């Protein structure tokens, strides 16, 4: 089930395993757990640079395109700062830190922690997040609770944890008792997301269901298939329970689209998005190659509002609420390629790993499927939100991708492929 255990008694290697657990556990229940974990992993790798680089070296061929995608994303940010005087140096922060998250892969390859530490961290993070968000929703009577994040990001990351727990259940498919742990994490994560009232993650759940269905033949355990099917069935059933608010939110969204299309007010969650996308259609063709600085983009949108072309309801919003449009508007065609690259390159890496898991016996099945789920989630989130806008959302993606890559490579090496 797990990667081959290291025989070393080096306390640093045990420390790395603890950090793998800590990252998903702290992601939703602390204000800075994701950033703290990213810095801790990087500092650990810098404490033993030769050993970290030596762990990565044999796998350069497998990881080169993923690294190239994240490096291109970082280099584009450097070019924007150098070539656009109005762009602040802080623009470099997220892309560079996302690239440096490759330290997580190096440490997993070096220490070879069991995958269980990641699954335990995922489950613990999801289970701890549920009472936290319910307290805000019920105890504090917040309509759209989001913990230490905004409601959308919290709901999105909770869905990620839920789906990661489902993927982790593959490693426990031969034990009903052990499978209860990831089952609890999956249900807690889904419930926490529903409690936020966010709708953006619903598309991710639909794509995740299709992915599980596509690889159902690899889920060799009947109890595992029942767990996956039951989790998605519960979400579907929750739509018809008034207390969850899902049906109300769906109908509200439909009404908001109709109102906007009929020329009514854009002062609604959906209306402002449609209005922003309308503005993007005007501004993107003006600078298709290099785009505009984000602050300049907001100024241009304000100009369209003052000219009467857009509704003033969009003025408080910081971005375009769509990752592809945001990439085009702020980086031109190169920005779009950078966004697509950090999604496509990891997806292809994990799909290749999953393709070698025929029959369900390959140990990389769980981390490879988990990696594909994370990429699909972020693609889905980006349809109605700029999930890479926040540092927390960006680093959760980068760290989880690079951790799961490390576990896939360890599993591949274990089987001698």
C-alpha atoms as a printed R data frame, in Angstrom:
    type eleno elety resid chain resno       x      y       z
1   ATOM     1    CA   UNK     A     1   0.000  0.000   0.000
2   ATOM     2    CA   UNK     A     2   2.661  2.514   0.999
3   ATOM     3    CA   UNK     A     3   6.027  3.487  -0.332
4   ATOM     4    CA   UNK     A     4   9.036  1.567   0.808
5   ATOM     5    CA   UNK     A     5  10.000  2.800   4.237
6   ATOM     6    CA   UNK     A     6  13.352  4.389   4.759
7   ATOM     7    CA   UNK     A     7  15.631  2.503   7.106
8   ATOM     8    CA   UNK     A     8  17.413  5.661   8.156
9   ATOM     9    CA   UNK     A     9  17.013  6.918  11.690
10  ATOM    10    CA   UNK     A    10  17.863 10.435  10.565
11  ATOM    11    CA   UNK     A    11  15.439 12.692  12.511
12  ATOM    12    CA   UNK     A    12  15.358 15.067   9.535
13  ATOM    13    CA   UNK     A    13  13.607 12.401   7.490
14  ATOM    14    CA   UNK     A    14  10.973 11.921  10.184
15  ATOM    15    CA   UNK     A    15  10.582 15.699  10.245
16  ATOM    16    CA   UNK     A    16   9.835 15.687   6.507
17  ATOM    17    CA   UNK     A    17   7.071 13.141   6.999
18  ATOM    18    CA   UNK     A    18   5.526 15.307   9.691
19  ATOM    19    CA   UNK     A    19   5.543 18.304   7.345
20  ATOM    20    CA   UNK     A    20   3.716 16.282   4.686
21  ATOM    21    CA   UNK     A    21   0.969 15.643   7.232
22  ATOM    22    CA   UNK     A    22   0.984 19.207   8.518
23  ATOM    23    CA   UNK     A    23   0.349 20.943   5.203
24  ATOM    24    CA   UNK     A    24  -3.162 19.615   4.391
25  ATOM    25    CA   UNK     A    25  -4.098 19.533   8.070
26  ATOM    26    CA   UNK     A    26  -3.432 23.259   8.561
27  ATOM    27    CA   UNK     A    27  -4.697 24.399   5.161
28  ATOM    28    CA   UNK     A    28  -8.254 25.346   6.194
29  ATOM    29    CA   UNK     A    29  -8.155 25.784   9.954
30  ATOM    30    CA   UNK     A    30  -5.346 28.340  10.278
31  ATOM    31    CA   UNK     A    31  -4.884 31.802   8.744
32  ATOM    32    CA   UNK     A    32  -1.410 31.082   7.361
33  ATOM    33    CA   UNK     A    33  -0.937 27.304   7.466
34  ATOM    34    CA   UNK     A    34  -0.433 26.933   3.712
35  ATOM    35    CA   UNK     A    35   2.203 29.652   3.493
36  ATOM    36    CA   UNK     A    36   3.876 28.382   6.661
37  ATOM    37    CA   UNK     A    37   4.097 24.853   5.227
38  ATOM    38    CA   UNK     A    38   5.551 26.100   1.942
39  ATOM    39    CA   UNK     A    39   8.291 28.036   3.713
40  ATOM    40    CA   UNK     A    40   9.020 25.155   6.091
41  ATOM    41    CA   UNK     A    41   9.421 22.666   3.240
42  ATOM    42    CA   UNK     A    42  11.662 25.040   1.304
43  ATOM    43    CA   UNK     A    43  13.868 25.758   4.325
44  ATOM    44    CA   UNK     A    44  14.173 22.026   5.006
45  ATOM    45    CA   UNK     A    45  15.344 21.428   1.444
46  ATOM    46    CA   UNK     A    46  17.812 24.310   1.688
47  ATOM    47    CA   UNK     A    47  19.256 22.782   4.849
48  ATOM    48    CA   UNK     A    48  20.423 19.806   2.792
49  ATOM    49    CA   UNK     A    49  20.727 21.088  -0.785
50  ATOM    50    CA   UNK     A    50  23.013 18.352  -2.111
51  ATOM    51    CA   UNK     A    51  20.822 15.544  -0.850
52  ATOM    52    CA   UNK     A    52  17.680 17.264  -2.165
53  ATOM    53    CA   UNK     A    53  19.161 17.801  -5.636
54  ATOM    54    CA   UNK     A    54  20.525 14.255  -5.682
55  ATOM    55    CA   UNK     A    55  17.033 12.941  -4.939
56  ATOM    56    CA   UNK     A    56  15.575 14.896  -7.870
57  ATOM    57    CA   UNK     A    57  18.334 14.150 -10.401
58  ATOM    58    CA   UNK     A    58  17.307 10.581 -11.395
59  ATOM    59    CA   UNK     A    59  13.773 11.762 -12.159
60  ATOM    60    CA   UNK     A    60  14.614 14.798 -14.260
61  ATOM    61    CA   UNK     A    61  13.165 13.248 -17.414
62  ATOM    62    CA   UNK     A    62   9.795 12.604 -15.761
63  ATOM    63    CA   UNK     A    63   9.436 15.997 -14.096
64  ATOM    64    CA   UNK     A    64  11.079 18.294 -16.661
65  ATOM    65    CA   UNK     A    65   7.878 19.441 -18.387
66  ATOM    66    CA   UNK     A    66   6.125 20.193 -15.129
67  ATOM    67    CA   UNK     A    67   9.121 22.174 -13.946
68  ATOM    68    CA   UNK     A    68   9.283 23.939 -17.315
69  ATOM    69    CA   UNK     A    69   5.629 24.997 -17.000
70  ATOM    70    CA   UNK     A    70   6.112 26.456 -13.526
71  ATOM    71    CA   UNK     A    71   9.415 28.058 -14.614
72  ATOM    72    CA   UNK     A    72   7.690 29.683 -17.615
73  ATOM    73    CA   UNK     A    73   5.023 31.038 -15.276
74  ATOM    74    CA   UNK     A    74   7.750 32.539 -13.052
75  ATOM    75    CA   UNK     A    75   9.774 33.933 -15.971
76  ATOM    76    CA   UNK     A    76   6.678 35.611 -17.366
77  ATOM    77    CA   UNK     A    77   6.225 37.388 -14.032
78  ATOM    78    CA   UNK     A    78   9.874 38.501 -14.137
79  ATOM    79    CA   UNK     A    79   9.385 39.832 -17.663
80  ATOM    80    CA   UNK     A    80   6.247 41.731 -16.604
81  ATOM    81    CA   UNK     A    81   8.097 43.422 -13.747
82  ATOM    82    CA   UNK     A    82  11.055 44.338 -15.958
83  ATOM    83    CA   UNK     A    83   9.089 45.490 -18.998
84  ATOM    84    CA   UNK     A    84   6.089 47.144 -17.346
85  ATOM    85    CA   UNK     A    85   7.209 49.950 -15.019
86  ATOM    86    CA   UNK     A    86   3.797 50.041 -13.350
87  ATOM    87    CA   UNK     A    87   4.047 46.400 -12.245
88  ATOM    88    CA   UNK     A    88   5.075 46.001  -8.598
89  ATOM    89    CA   UNK     A    89   7.909 43.590  -7.691
90  ATOM    90    CA   UNK     A    90   5.381 41.842  -5.431
91  ATOM    91    CA   UNK     A    91   3.972 40.418  -8.676
92  ATOM    92    CA   UNK     A    92   6.862 37.916  -8.525
93  ATOM    93    CA   UNK     A    93   5.863 36.448  -5.166
94  ATOM    94    CA   UNK     A    94   3.321 33.801  -6.158
95  ATOM    95    CA   UNK     A    95   4.974 32.488  -9.357
96  ATOM    96    CA   UNK     A    96   8.411 32.180  -7.749
97  ATOM    97    CA   UNK     A    97   7.061 30.472  -4.623
98  ATOM    98    CA   UNK     A    98   5.022 28.091  -6.758
99  ATOM    99    CA   UNK     A    99   8.181 27.132  -8.665
100 ATOM   100    CA   UNK     A   100  10.138 26.664  -5.446
101 ATOM   101    CA   UNK     A   101   7.441 24.253  -4.255
102 ATOM   102    CA   UNK     A   102   9.373 21.628  -6.218
103 ATOM   103    CA   UNK     A   103  11.270 21.311  -2.929
104 ATOM   104    CA   UNK     A   104   8.302 19.210  -1.776
105 ATOM   105    CA   UNK     A   105   9.005 16.649  -4.508
106 ATOM   106    CA   UNK     A   106  12.685 16.542  -3.575
107 ATOM   107    CA   UNK     A   107  11.919 15.961   0.098
108 ATOM   108    CA   UNK     A   108   9.388 13.197  -0.587
109 ATOM   109    CA   UNK     A   109  11.905 11.459  -2.842
110 ATOM   110    CA   UNK     A   110  14.602 11.885  -0.213
111 ATOM   111    CA   UNK     A   111  12.714 10.810   2.901
112 ATOM   112    CA   UNK     A   112  10.277  8.329   1.287
113 ATOM   113    CA   UNK     A   113   7.533  8.892   3.868
114 ATOM   114    CA   UNK     A   114   4.556  6.528   3.685
115 ATOM   115    CA   UNK     A   115   1.644  7.904   1.703
116 ATOM   116    CA   UNK     A   116  -0.479  7.407   4.808
117 ATOM   117    CA   UNK     A   117   0.953 10.598   6.334
118 ATOM   118    CA   UNK     A   118  -0.501 12.597   3.434
119 ATOM   119    CA   UNK     A   119  -3.892 10.861   3.590
120 ATOM   120    CA   UNK     A   120  -4.046 11.330   7.377
121 ATOM   121    CA   UNK     A   121  -3.277 15.031   6.949
122 ATOM   122    CA   UNK     A   122  -5.972 15.359   4.272
123 ATOM   123    CA   UNK     A   123  -8.574 13.597   6.413
124 ATOM   124    CA   UNK     A   124  -7.612 15.508   9.559
125 ATOM   125    CA   UNK     A   125  -7.785 18.801   7.666
126 ATOM   126    CA   UNK     A   126 -11.237 18.050   6.245
127 ATOM   127    CA   UNK     A   127 -12.656 16.743   9.522
128 ATOM   128    CA   UNK     A   128 -11.288 19.708  11.497
129 ATOM   129    CA   UNK     A   129 -12.637 22.179   8.927
130 ATOM   130    CA   UNK     A   130 -16.238 20.977   9.205
131 ATOM   131    CA   UNK     A   131 -17.051 22.037  12.813
132 ATOM   132    CA   UNK     A   132 -15.058 25.225  12.259
133 ATOM   133    CA   UNK     A   133 -17.170 26.300   9.276
134 ATOM   134    CA   UNK     A   134 -20.426 25.043  10.834
135 ATOM   135    CA   UNK     A   135 -19.732 27.180  13.893
136 ATOM   136    CA   UNK     A   136 -19.473 30.222  11.629
137 ATOM   137    CA   UNK     A   137 -22.564 29.235   9.637
138 ATOM   138    CA   UNK     A   138 -24.824 28.262  12.560
139 ATOM   139    CA   UNK     A   139 -23.257 29.743  15.677
140 ATOM   140    CA   UNK     A   140 -22.323 33.120  14.189
141 ATOM   141    CA   UNK     A   141 -25.166 33.052  11.643
142 ATOM   142    CA   UNK     A   142 -22.870 33.938   8.745
143 ATOM   143    CA   UNK     A   143 -24.626 33.434   5.428
144 ATOM   144    CA   UNK     A   144 -21.396 32.766   3.511
145 ATOM   145    CA   UNK     A   145 -18.734 31.582   5.996
146 ATOM   146    CA   UNK     A   146 -15.185 31.072   4.818
147 ATOM   147    CA   UNK     A   147 -13.048 30.521   7.896
148 ATOM   148    CA   UNK     A   148  -9.796 32.445   7.491
149 ATOM   149    CA   UNK     A   149 -10.321 32.520   3.708
150 ATOM   150    CA   UNK     A   150 -13.123 33.892   1.605
151 ATOM   151    CA   UNK     A   151 -16.128 31.594   1.225
152 ATOM   152    CA   UNK     A   152 -15.330 30.618  -2.360
153 ATOM   153    CA   UNK     A   153 -11.705 29.636  -1.732
154 ATOM   154    CA   UNK     A   154 -12.598 27.768   1.465
155 ATOM   155    CA   UNK     A   155 -15.346 25.850  -0.328
156 ATOM   156    CA   UNK     A   156 -13.054 25.023  -3.242
157 ATOM   157    CA   UNK     A   157 -10.199 23.757  -1.070
158 ATOM   158    CA   UNK     A   158 -12.644 21.737   1.044
159 ATOM   159    CA   UNK     A   159 -13.770 19.961  -2.123
160 ATOM   160    CA   UNK     A   160 -10.116 19.289  -2.970
161 ATOM   161    CA   UNK     A   161  -9.559 17.687   0.435
162 ATOM   162    CA   UNK     A   162 -12.725 15.599   0.039
163 ATOM   163    CA   UNK     A   163 -11.670 14.260  -3.354
164 ATOM   164    CA   UNK     A   164  -8.105 13.641  -2.154
165 ATOM   165    CA   UNK     A   165  -9.552 11.591   0.703
166 ATOM   166    CA   UNK     A   166 -11.561  9.534  -1.802
167 ATOM   167    CA   UNK     A   167  -8.414  8.922  -3.850
168 ATOM   168    CA   UNK     A   168  -6.540  7.994  -0.670
169 ATOM   169    CA   UNK     A   169  -9.195  5.373   0.066
170 ATOM   170    CA   UNK     A   170  -7.676  3.334  -2.777
171 ATOM   171    CA   UNK     A   171  -4.758  2.545  -0.489
172 ATOM   172    CA   UNK     A   172  -7.204  1.095   2.050
173 ATOM   173    CA   UNK     A   173  -9.427 -0.802  -0.376
174 ATOM   174    CA   UNK     A   174  -8.729 -4.173   1.207
175 ATOM   175    CA   UNK     A   175  -9.830 -3.151   4.704
176 ATOM   176    CA   UNK     A   176 -13.326 -1.932   5.534
177 ATOM   177    CA   UNK     A   177 -12.220 -0.653   8.936
178 ATOM   178    CA   UNK     A   178  -9.304  1.373   7.554
179 ATOM   179    CA   UNK     A   179 -11.431  2.728   4.702
180 ATOM   180    CA   UNK     A   180 -13.678  4.445   7.239
181 ATOM   181    CA   UNK     A   181 -10.998  7.077   7.828
182 ATOM   182    CA   UNK     A   182 -10.851  8.432   4.242
183 ATOM   183    CA   UNK     A   183 -14.644  8.033   4.014
184 ATOM   184    CA   UNK     A   184 -15.026 10.373   6.985
185 ATOM   185    CA   UNK     A   185 -12.627 12.855   5.375
186 ATOM   186    CA   UNK     A   186 -14.504 12.805   2.077
187 ATOM   187    CA   UNK     A   187 -17.881 13.397   3.703
188 ATOM   188    CA   UNK     A   188 -16.514 16.104   6.015
189 ATOM   189    CA   UNK     A   189 -14.864 17.956   3.136
190 ATOM   190    CA   UNK     A   190 -17.999 17.843   1.003
191 ATOM   191    CA   UNK     A   191 -20.157 19.000   3.916
192 ATOM   192    CA   UNK     A   192 -17.747 21.845   4.720
193 ATOM   193    CA   UNK     A   193 -17.892 23.021   1.113
194 ATOM   194    CA   UNK     A   194 -21.697 22.931   1.079
195 ATOM   195    CA   UNK     A   195 -21.760 24.965   4.297
196 ATOM   196    CA   UNK     A   196 -19.997 27.856   2.554
197 ATOM   197    CA   UNK     A   197 -22.782 28.167  -0.007
198 ATOM   198    CA   UNK     A   198 -20.244 28.253  -2.855
199 ATOM   199    CA   UNK     A   199 -21.421 26.985  -6.242
200 ATOM   200    CA   UNK     A   200 -18.148 27.048  -8.170
201 ATOM   201    CA   UNK     A   201 -17.070 23.648  -6.902
202 ATOM   202    CA   UNK     A   202 -20.125 21.873  -8.262
203 ATOM   203    CA   UNK     A   203 -18.562 21.674 -11.712
204 ATOM   204    CA   UNK     A   204 -15.454 20.141 -10.135
205 ATOM   205    CA   UNK     A   205 -17.580 17.458  -8.512
206 ATOM   206    CA   UNK     A   206 -19.205 16.628 -11.848
207 ATOM   207    CA   UNK     A   207 -15.807 16.307 -13.573
208 ATOM   208    CA   UNK     A   208 -14.445 14.278 -10.664
209 ATOM   209    CA   UNK     A   209 -17.395 11.889 -10.939
210 ATOM   210    CA   UNK     A   210 -16.629 11.423 -14.644
211 ATOM   211    CA   UNK     A   211 -12.964 10.763 -13.846
212 ATOM   212    CA   UNK     A   212 -13.808  8.133 -11.232
213 ATOM   213    CA   UNK     A   213 -16.247  6.568 -13.699
214 ATOM   214    CA   UNK     A   214 -13.589  6.515 -16.422
215 ATOM   215    CA   UNK     A   215 -11.172  4.613 -14.183
216 ATOM   216    CA   UNK     A   216 -13.765  2.505 -12.353
217 ATOM   217    CA   UNK     A   217 -12.127 -0.646 -13.709
218 ATOM   218    CA   UNK     A   218  -9.017  0.173 -11.669
219 ATOM   219    CA   UNK     A   219 -10.999  0.401  -8.440
220 ATOM   220    CA   UNK     A   220 -10.764 -3.322  -7.890
221 ATOM   221    CA   UNK     A   221 -12.531 -3.303  -4.517
222 ATOM   222    CA   UNK     A   222 -16.332 -3.395  -4.404
223 ATOM   223    CA   UNK     A   223 -16.350 -1.489  -1.110
224 ATOM   224    CA   UNK     A   224 -14.241  1.255  -2.717
225 ATOM   225    CA   UNK     A   225 -16.671  1.605  -5.601
226 ATOM   226    CA   UNK     A   226 -19.527  1.833  -3.110
227 ATOM   227    CA   UNK     A   227 -17.680  4.508  -1.134
228 ATOM   228    CA   UNK     A   228 -17.071  6.633  -4.232
229 ATOM   229    CA   UNK     A   229 -20.598  6.166  -5.551
230 ATOM   230    CA   UNK     A   230 -22.102  6.825  -2.118
231 ATOM   231    CA   UNK     A   231 -20.174 10.075  -1.679
232 ATOM   232    CA   UNK     A   232 -21.388 11.514  -4.950
233 ATOM   233    CA   UNK     A   233 -24.910 10.199  -4.342
234 ATOM   234    CA   UNK     A   234 -25.042 12.027  -1.013
235 ATOM   235    CA   UNK     A   235 -24.053 15.269  -2.682
236 ATOM   236    CA   UNK     A   236 -26.760 14.725  -5.275
237 ATOM   237    CA   UNK     A   237 -29.324 13.995  -2.559
238 ATOM   238    CA   UNK     A   238 -28.257 17.107  -0.645
239 ATOM   239    CA   UNK     A   239 -29.475 19.188  -3.582
240 ATOM   240    CA   UNK     A   240 -33.053 18.274  -2.680
241 ATOM   241    CA   UNK     A   241 -32.685 19.012   1.052
242 ATOM   242    CA   UNK     A   242 -33.796 22.634   1.653
243 ATOM   243    CA   UNK     A   243 -31.514 23.067   4.664
244 ATOM   244    CA   UNK     A   244 -28.395 22.736   2.500
245 ATOM   245    CA   UNK     A   245 -29.438 25.701   0.360
246 ATOM   246    CA   UNK     A   246 -28.078 24.029  -2.808
247 ATOM   247    CA   UNK     A   247 -31.346 24.132  -4.720
248 ATOM   248    CA   UNK     A   248 -31.979 27.714  -3.688
249 ATOM   249    CA   UNK     A   249 -28.479 28.756  -4.787
250 ATOM   250    CA   UNK     A   250 -28.899 27.013  -8.147
251 ATOM   251    CA   UNK     A   251 -32.241 28.671  -8.845
252 ATOM   252    CA   UNK     A   252 -30.842 31.999  -7.707
253 ATOM   253    CA   UNK     A   253 -28.009 31.641 -10.223
254 ATOM   254    CA   UNK     A   254 -30.446 30.953 -13.056
255 ATOM   255    CA   UNK     A   255 -32.508 34.012 -12.106
256 ATOM   256    CA   UNK     A   256 -29.380 36.176 -12.015
257 ATOM   257    CA   UNK     A   257 -28.404 35.085 -15.536
258 ATOM   258    CA   UNK     A   258 -31.884 35.852 -16.838
259 ATOM   259    CA   UNK     A   259 -31.913 39.254 -15.156
260 ATOM   260    CA   UNK     A   260 -28.562 40.216 -16.680
261 ATOM   261    CA   UNK     A   261 -29.507 38.975 -20.156
262 ATOM   262    CA   UNK     A   262 -32.751 40.954 -19.989
263 ATOM   263    CA   UNK     A   263 -30.777 44.113 -19.299
264 ATOM   264    CA   UNK     A   264 -31.498 44.237 -15.575
265 ATOM   265    CA   UNK     A   265 -29.146 44.977 -12.705
266 ATOM   266    CA   UNK     A   266 -25.738 43.288 -12.641
267 ATOM   267    CA   UNK     A   267 -25.610 43.620  -8.868
268 ATOM   268    CA   UNK     A   268 -25.485 39.885  -8.144
269 ATOM   269    CA   UNK     A   269 -22.832 37.180  -7.915
270 ATOM   270    CA   UNK     A   270 -23.500 35.918 -11.431
271 ATOM   271    CA   UNK     A   271 -24.344 39.321 -12.871
272 ATOM   272    CA   UNK     A   272 -21.038 40.886 -11.879
273 ATOM   273    CA   UNK     A   273 -19.161 37.970 -13.423
274 ATOM   274    CA   UNK     A   274 -20.998 38.320 -16.706
275 ATOM   275    CA   UNK     A   275 -20.370 42.049 -16.658
276 ATOM   276    CA   UNK     A   276 -16.657 41.523 -15.999
277 ATOM   277    CA   UNK     A   277 -16.401 39.031 -18.859
278 ATOM   278    CA   UNK     A   278 -18.125 41.559 -21.090
279 ATOM   279    CA   UNK     A   279 -15.468 44.100 -20.143
280 ATOM   280    CA   UNK     A   280 -12.715 41.551 -20.781
281 ATOM   281    CA   UNK     A   281 -14.006 41.077 -24.327
282 ATOM   282    CA   UNK     A   282 -13.467 44.788 -24.899
283 ATOM   283    CA   UNK     A   283 -10.030 45.124 -23.270
284 ATOM   284    CA   UNK     A   284  -8.210 41.897 -24.200
285 ATOM   285    CA   UNK     A   285  -8.143 42.533 -27.989
286 ATOM   286    CA   UNK     A   286  -6.498 45.904 -27.339
287 ATOM   287    CA   UNK     A   287  -3.338 44.265 -25.929
288 ATOM   288    CA   UNK     A   288  -3.453 40.610 -27.003
289 ATOM   289    CA   UNK     A   289   0.264 39.854 -26.716
290 ATOM   290    CA   UNK     A   290   1.351 41.199 -23.338
291 ATOM   291    CA   UNK     A   291  -1.809 42.338 -21.559
292 ATOM   292    CA   UNK     A   292  -1.932 44.892 -18.754
293 ATOM   293    CA   UNK     A   293  -0.773 45.142 -15.187
294 ATOM   294    CA   UNK     A   294  -3.628 44.014 -12.852
295 ATOM   295    CA   UNK     A   295  -3.929 47.489 -11.342
296 ATOM   296    CA   UNK     A   296  -4.011 49.049 -14.812
297 ATOM   297    CA   UNK     A   297  -6.660 46.542 -15.834
298 ATOM   298    CA   UNK     A   298  -8.897 47.647 -12.987
299 ATOM   299    CA   UNK     A   299  -8.383 51.249 -14.023
300 ATOM   300    CA   UNK     A   300  -9.444 50.411 -17.574
301 ATOM   301    CA   UNK     A   301 -12.549 48.650 -16.278
302 ATOM   302    CA   UNK     A   302 -13.364 51.732 -14.229
303 ATOM   303    CA   UNK     A   303 -13.033 53.790 -17.395
304 ATOM   304    CA   UNK     A   304 -15.583 51.546 -19.122
305 ATOM   305    CA   UNK     A   305 -17.924 52.037 -16.169
306 ATOM   306    CA   UNK     A   306 -17.553 55.809 -16.362
307 ATOM   307    CA   UNK     A   307 -18.236 55.631 -20.104
308 ATOM   308    CA   UNK     A   308 -21.471 53.793 -19.370
309 ATOM   309    CA   UNK     A   309 -20.373 50.546 -21.024
310 ATOM   310    CA   UNK     A   310 -20.283 48.501 -17.793
311 ATOM   311    CA   UNK     A   311 -22.356 48.399 -14.626
312 ATOM   312    CA   UNK     A   312 -20.795 50.094 -11.544
313 ATOM   313    CA   UNK     A   313 -21.451 46.860  -9.603
314 ATOM   314    CA   UNK     A   314 -18.071 45.526 -10.815
315 ATOM   315    CA   UNK     A   315 -15.997 48.315  -9.271
316 ATOM   316    CA   UNK     A   316 -15.261 46.625  -5.900
317 ATOM   317    CA   UNK     A   317 -14.025 43.419  -7.579
318 ATOM   318    CA   UNK     A   318 -10.293 42.825  -7.872
319 ATOM   319    CA   UNK     A   319 -10.169 40.416 -10.817
320 ATOM   320    CA   UNK     A   320 -12.168 39.009 -13.734
321 ATOM   321    CA   UNK     A   321 -13.480 35.897 -11.959
322 ATOM   322    CA   UNK     A   322 -12.126 33.601 -14.669
323 ATOM   323    CA   UNK     A   323  -8.569 32.289 -14.717
324 ATOM   324    CA   UNK     A   324  -8.222 32.114 -18.503
325 ATOM   325    CA   UNK     A   325  -9.545 35.648 -19.036
326 ATOM   326    CA   UNK     A   326  -7.389 36.953 -16.182
327 ATOM   327    CA   UNK     A   327  -4.329 35.344 -17.759
328 ATOM   328    CA   UNK     A   328  -5.126 36.877 -21.137
329 ATOM   329    CA   UNK     A   329  -5.914 40.305 -19.730
330 ATOM   330    CA   UNK     A   330  -2.797 40.564 -17.544
331 ATOM   331    CA   UNK     A   331  -0.270 38.579 -19.599
332 ATOM   332    CA   UNK     A   332  -1.703 38.370 -23.085
333 ATOM   333    CA   UNK     A   333  -1.288 35.136 -25.003
334 ATOM   334    CA   UNK     A   334   1.765 34.374 -22.854
335 ATOM   335    CA   UNK     A   335  -0.332 34.687 -19.706
336 ATOM   336    CA   UNK     A   336  -2.873 32.261 -21.109
337 ATOM   337    CA   UNK     A   337  -0.105 29.803 -21.981
338 ATOM   338    CA   UNK     A   338   1.364 30.117 -18.484
339 ATOM   339    CA   UNK     A   339  -2.003 29.328 -16.878
340 ATOM   340    CA   UNK     A   340  -2.663 26.429 -19.241
341 ATOM   341    CA   UNK     A   341   0.849 25.061 -18.738
342 ATOM   342    CA   UNK     A   342   0.707 24.729 -14.963
343 ATOM   343    CA   UNK     A   343  -2.531 22.763 -15.394
344 ATOM   344    CA   UNK     A   344  -1.768 20.675 -18.472
345 ATOM   345    CA   UNK     A   345   1.792 19.579 -17.641
346 ATOM   346    CA   UNK     A   346   0.896 18.079 -14.212
347 ATOM   347    CA   UNK     A   347  -2.288 16.532 -15.662
348 ATOM   348    CA   UNK     A   348  -0.257 14.724 -18.330
349 ATOM   349    CA   UNK     A   349   2.290 13.607 -15.725
350 ATOM   350    CA   UNK     A   350  -0.401 12.052 -13.537
351 ATOM   351    CA   UNK     A   351  -2.348 10.592 -16.466
352 ATOM   352    CA   UNK     A   352   0.791  8.776 -17.633
353 ATOM   353    CA   UNK     A   353   1.329  7.429 -14.115
354 ATOM   354    CA   UNK     A   354  -2.305  6.354 -13.935
355 ATOM   355    CA   UNK     A   355  -2.044  4.693 -17.327
356 ATOM   356    CA   UNK     A   356   0.544  2.328 -15.863
357 ATOM   357    CA   UNK     A   357  -1.780  1.311 -13.037
358 ATOM   358    CA   UNK     A   358  -3.745 -1.236 -15.073
359 ATOM   359    CA   UNK     A   359  -5.415 -3.843 -12.925
360 ATOM   360    CA   UNK     A   360  -5.356 -1.710  -9.790
361 ATOM   361    CA   UNK     A   361  -2.181 -3.297  -8.460
362 ATOM   362    CA   UNK     A   362   0.258 -0.495  -9.124
363 ATOM   363    CA   UNK     A   363   1.154  1.517  -6.031
364 ATOM   364    CA   UNK     A   364   1.004  4.864  -7.867
365 ATOM   365    CA   UNK     A   365  -2.738  4.478  -8.507
366 ATOM   366    CA   UNK     A   366  -3.872  6.547  -5.503
367 ATOM   367    CA   UNK     A   367  -1.437  9.504  -5.812
368 ATOM   368    CA   UNK     A   368  -1.803  9.622  -9.611
369 ATOM   369    CA   UNK     A   369  -5.595  9.752  -9.428
370 ATOM   370    CA   UNK     A   370  -5.346 12.324  -6.625
371 ATOM   371    CA   UNK     A   371  -3.095 14.504  -8.773
372 ATOM   372    CA   UNK     A   372  -5.505 14.405 -11.713
373 ATOM   373    CA   UNK     A   373  -8.340 15.341  -9.379
374 ATOM   374    CA   UNK     A   374  -6.464 18.384  -8.044
375 ATOM   375    CA   UNK     A   375  -5.786 19.628 -11.581
376 ATOM   376    CA   UNK     A   376  -9.396 19.060 -12.656
377 ATOM   377    CA   UNK     A   377 -10.601 20.879  -9.565
378 ATOM   378    CA   UNK     A   378  -8.476 23.936 -10.230
379 ATOM   379    CA   UNK     A   379  -9.498 24.023 -13.877
380 ATOM   380    CA   UNK     A   380 -13.141 23.905 -12.785
381 ATOM   381    CA   UNK     A   381 -12.712 26.514 -10.064
382 ATOM   382    CA   UNK     A   382 -11.098 28.832 -12.600
383 ATOM   383    CA   UNK     A   383 -14.209 28.921 -14.752
384 ATOM   384    CA   UNK     A   384 -15.977 31.310 -12.370
385 ATOM   385    CA   UNK     A   385 -13.155 32.415 -10.068
386 ATOM   386    CA   UNK     A   386  -9.474 33.372 -10.262
387 ATOM   387    CA   UNK     A   387  -8.394 30.614  -7.888
388 ATOM   388    CA   UNK     A   388  -4.736 31.503  -8.518
389 ATOM   389    CA   UNK     A   389  -5.346 35.098  -7.386
390 ATOM   390    CA   UNK     A   390  -4.670 34.384  -3.724
391 ATOM   391    CA   UNK     A   391  -1.334 33.155  -2.425
392 ATOM   392    CA   UNK     A   392  -3.098 30.467  -0.380
393 ATOM   393    CA   UNK     A   393  -4.985 29.080  -3.350
394 ATOM   394    CA   UNK     A   394  -1.866 29.135  -5.517
395 ATOM   395    CA   UNK     A   395   0.405 27.478  -2.955
396 ATOM   396    CA   UNK     A   396  -2.136 24.802  -2.059
397 ATOM   397    CA   UNK     A   397  -2.130 23.775  -5.719
398 ATOM   398    CA   UNK     A   398   1.646 23.880  -6.184
399 ATOM   399    CA   UNK     A   399   2.482 22.069  -2.952
400 ATOM   400    CA   UNK     A   400  -0.125 19.357  -3.467
401 ATOM   401    CA   UNK     A   401   0.939 18.789  -7.082
402 ATOM   402    CA   UNK     A   402   4.622 18.490  -6.187
403 ATOM   403    CA   UNK     A   403   3.954 16.285  -3.146
404 ATOM   404    CA   UNK     A   404   1.825 13.900  -5.193
405 ATOM   405    CA   UNK     A   405   4.453 13.851  -7.935
406 ATOM   406    CA   UNK     A   406   7.007 12.746  -5.367
407 ATOM   407    CA   UNK     A   407   4.761  9.936  -4.145
408 ATOM   408    CA   UNK     A   408   4.111  8.807  -7.736
409 ATOM   409    CA   UNK     A   409   7.835  8.697  -8.477
410 ATOM   410    CA   UNK     A   410   8.546  6.775  -5.280
411 ATOM   411    CA   UNK     A   411   5.878  4.227  -6.191
412 ATOM   412    CA   UNK     A   412   7.220  3.868  -9.717
413 ATOM   413    CA   UNK     A   413  10.742  3.315  -8.420
414 ATOM   414    CA   UNK     A   414   9.448  0.763  -5.935
415 ATOM   415    CA   UNK     A   415   8.015 -1.346  -8.752
416 ATOM   416    CA   UNK     A   416  11.140 -0.937 -10.872
417 ATOM   417    CA   UNK     A   417   9.601  1.001 -13.769
